[in-house]
Amino acid sequence: MSLNPQQKPVLAVIGVGPGIGEAVSHYFATKNFTVALIARTEEKLAKIQNTINTAVGRPDASKYYVADARSETSLQSTFAAIKDDLGPVNVLIYNAGSRRFTPRTILETSAEEFESFTKINLFGAFYAAKCVLPDMLAKGAGTIIFTGATGSIRGSAGLSSFSPGKFGLRSLSQIITREFQSRGIHAAHLIVDGPVESDLVGGVVRRRWEREGEAGSEKLKEKDLYLMQPSDLAEIYWYLYTQPRSTWTQELDVRAQREQMFSKM
Ligand SMILES: NC(=O)c1ccc[n+]([C@@H]2O[C@H](COP(=O)([O-])OP(=O)(O)OC[C@H]3O[C@@H](n4cnc5c(N)ncnc54)[C@H](OP(=O)(O)O)[C@@H]3O)[C@@H](O)[C@H]2O)c1
């Protein structure tokens, strides 16, 4: 039995945590999408599914799937289940991305670590695109958005386990555009150029401000000047999805007002 009986358009988000992943899923759910929430941690996904479904007042607004983006078979079986449950995917957002928080030189980075992070930052997007493209092409329409970072266009010291995968992700987005835009596929790469108010990075920045005394408390009062807000980013994904076909963006970069334009330096 279909879990999407009204055949609402389907968004699949790979990499759903409490930051961008949840915000973008929530936003599309408010726009009448049914959303497949994909990550590795079931307890967290169940909570996010419940939050979204309650907030939008539709018990079937989102449904979670546990999968590891590093594994092609895991994504293949997940997308087969999504198609059975919800129908073909109209929009794919690949948001999974991971890095070691404390920088390490390449001499300190093991081959296993490099491979594991690169599988999350790049390979998963390749596997996922191959899962959704056949149905999108059959329909002559589909949107694929990859979440990038400052490291997508800047190789910084200490980020060897992150940046190479993100560079590759950017390239993959351009390749999908070149190969399939003429057949109705809009692929876009969104460079999130600075810290996001999310669990890890946002938490570190907030704790630093708390230690800074008065100057820090001013920043805490107006954190959206410094930290990108997931709910604001969600509107950017929606903007990319809803662009008229005569004006498709391939790449967009965004940063908070007082960010130092990392990727542009
Ligand atoms: N946060 C920032 O400051 C910031 C800045 C610039 C760019 N970005 C980019 O934004 C994206 C993440 O957004 P966010 O930071 O707001 O995080 P988020 O949406 O809160 O969470 C992302 C989720 O991705 C999931 N994930 C990681 N590895 C995975 C894997 N192998 N398979 C499936 N899911 C996986 C993790 O959940 P599980 O552990 O449960 O799998 C994590 O909770 C990344 O692409 C990152 O590079 C973030």
The ligand as a Gaussian input file, in Angstrom:
#p B3LYP/6-31G(d) Opt

LIG

0 1
 N       27.458000      22.896000       9.930000
 C       28.220000      23.785000       9.301000
 O       28.722000      24.759000       9.887000
 C       28.416000      23.648000       7.819000
 C       29.119000      24.654000       7.146000
 C       29.294000      24.558000       5.764000
 C       28.802000      23.439000       5.087000
 N       28.150000      22.459000       5.785000
 C       27.655000      21.284000       5.047000
 O       26.308000      21.067000       5.418000
 C       26.026000      19.674000       5.411000
 C       25.517000      19.213000       6.743000
 O       24.548000      20.099000       7.265000
 P       24.510000      20.359000       8.849000
 O       25.883000      20.631000       9.326000
 O       23.474000      21.340000       9.112000
 O       24.155000      18.926000       9.436000
 P       22.753000      18.254000       9.722000
 O       21.808000      18.459000       8.620000
 O       22.328000      18.608000      11.107000
 O       23.188000      16.715000       9.772000
 C       23.759000      16.053000       8.690000
 C       23.612000      14.570000       8.953000
 O       24.284000      13.825000       7.943000
 C       24.296000      12.502000       8.410000
 N       25.353000      11.710000       7.822000
 C       26.685000      11.830000       8.010000
 N       27.314000      10.808000       7.428000
 C       26.359000      10.038000       6.858000
 C       26.389000       8.809000       6.151000
 N       27.526000       8.152000       5.933000
 N       25.226000       8.303000       5.706000
 C       24.049000       8.931000       5.950000
 N       23.961000      10.077000       6.635000
 C       25.113000      10.612000       7.095000
 C       24.527000      12.602000       9.935000
 O       23.564000      11.786000      10.613000
 P       23.965000      10.300000      11.064000
 O       25.205000      10.402000      11.865000
 O       22.772000       9.862000      11.825000
 O       24.152000       9.505000       9.811000
 C       24.247000      14.095000      10.243000
 O       23.411000      14.257000      11.354000
 C       27.325000      18.982000       5.038000
 O       27.332000      18.708000       3.655000
 C       28.367000      20.006000       5.407000
 O       29.588000      19.826000       4.704000
 C       27.951000      22.539000       7.118000

